[in-house]
Amino acid sequence: MSVHFRIDENSIYVDLRRMVRNRTLSPPARTILAIMFDAGSRWFHGYDLCRQGAVKSGTLYPLLIRLEEQGYLEAQWQASAEPGRPPRHAYRLTAKGRALARANPPLGLGAAAGDLQGKPA
């Protein structure tokens, strides 16, 4: 939290503002964003992302919820193609999410990390 003071003749003003966090993304977050970025506007189910990204569901689903709440993902319920199966939640990147993915390629890719740089948002 940052605190700003201003003193007038008869008053003291205190402005308390929430500090903006500038966290780096976790390796699983970067991996999932890269998978989704490479697929364009395709919708993903959590199970597909777990498999492709080698990320456990206990890591993936909280990550997807946070990214959706922050406006990086769009989510919707999709009816199952198989009769009797319940609807599934599907996710895809928003324009803001594509920019986040482009700015945060998976760690340790070296030259391959530049692959996200040339793709349009």
Order of alpha helices (4+ residues) and beta strands (2+ residues): beta-beta-alpha-beta-alpha-alpha-beta-beta-alpha
